Amino acid sequence: MIATLDINVQKAERSKLLSTSLEEMPFGKYFTDHMLEADYEDGEWKNIEIKPYQPLLLDPSTAAIHYGQSIFEGLKAYKDDNGNVSIFRPYDNYKRFNVSAERMQMPSIPEEIFMEGMRRLVELDKNWIPHQEDHALYIRPFMFATDAVLGVKPSDKYKFMIILSPTGPYYNKPMRIYVEEKYVRAAPGGIGYAKAAGNYGASMHATAEAKKIGYDQVLWTDAFEHKYVQEIGTMNVFFIIGNAAFTPDLTSGTILSGVTRESAMTLLKEMGFDVIERQISVDDLIDAHRANMLYEVFGTGTAATISSIRELRYKDYVIEFDVEKWRTAPELKKRLDEIRSGKVADRFGWMYKV
Ligand SMILES: Cc1ncc(COP(=O)(O)O)c(C=O)c1O
């Protein structure tokens, strides 16, 4: 079925790559020569096209702009030393995309459009993949409602697109994190587990407030008591306490099920840690810190990879770390990087060859 997917390909006349350097790329600022577009109309996906990267022409009443039926994904393609291109765990992002679609009352995307469309697009623009440490080709699939009519109801029409951005690191130094206890990201029954655009819009005010007092991001806590920790910005969070790695469990539906989180859990087990998913309260963290058992705190995410946290602040209680002395987060990042860059065997079957 995948081989027969009918994609209309229109190539760019001239590559922008001739005037772009792939060295020291910022995150998400540059885009490749092509994009993929497909339309959902009359209950089916049609008009699947790869074409030159270009602006969209939208009716001002486009439903996604007003009512927020808009979801996305984020994943990365890497090039090994021999120039072979692979995408990291794309099926996981594909499955999560459709989980988000279902929650937002949007149509699911067929596997062949998501996977084969992405493969063909990445293959076409593979010269854009940077070959430098902490750099990769960021892949952004997204879908939004395109009905041109006002009124709160699920749209009848949608657009699915994929764009590609050669990128460097998202956070390039250890972070200072403020434990949030006023604003809320997600509550049980809400959309926290979906990669819905509105989750990010809703998070910006709290993050801006934290930035005013010198913090990079907030660590969200539960909506009712502000007692249990959830996640940070666009990252899941891990705490190394003694010989165990703790991360919040996903049962309340308030946390995005990160592909990097899942990969980190596998690698931490391989490194000999007990990996424990459970509710983690701020008090648990403070107790562990007072007992000198809270060794490391880091975030995991596609954009951020593994990001060390050098300070965690809860009310007036400040936990500071000497990240230079850490062993676990750097080792975890090294193991992940080695698999992604093809330096070691893909022992978990994570790399999808383009
Ligand atoms: C809210 C949120 N949490 C966690 C993550 C990490 O998920 P992943 O590792 O799949 O990138 C992301 C990024 O996608 C995110 O946006």
The ligand as a Gaussian input file, in Angstrom:
#p B3LYP/6-31G(d) Opt

LIG

0 1
 C        4.554000      19.263000      26.479000
 C        5.644000      18.348000      26.052000
 N        6.082000      17.416000      26.910000
 C        7.045000      16.540000      26.577000
 C        7.638000      16.576000      25.332000
 C        8.679000      15.560000      24.956000
 O        8.176000      14.657000      24.025000
 P        9.124000      13.958000      22.953000
 O       10.210000      13.294000      23.725000
 O        8.253000      13.005000      22.232000
 O        9.652000      15.045000      22.095000
 C        7.225000      17.547000      24.407000
 C        7.832000      17.627000      23.071000
 O        7.344000      17.037000      22.150000
 C        6.190000      18.438000      24.766000
 O        5.773000      19.372000      23.910000

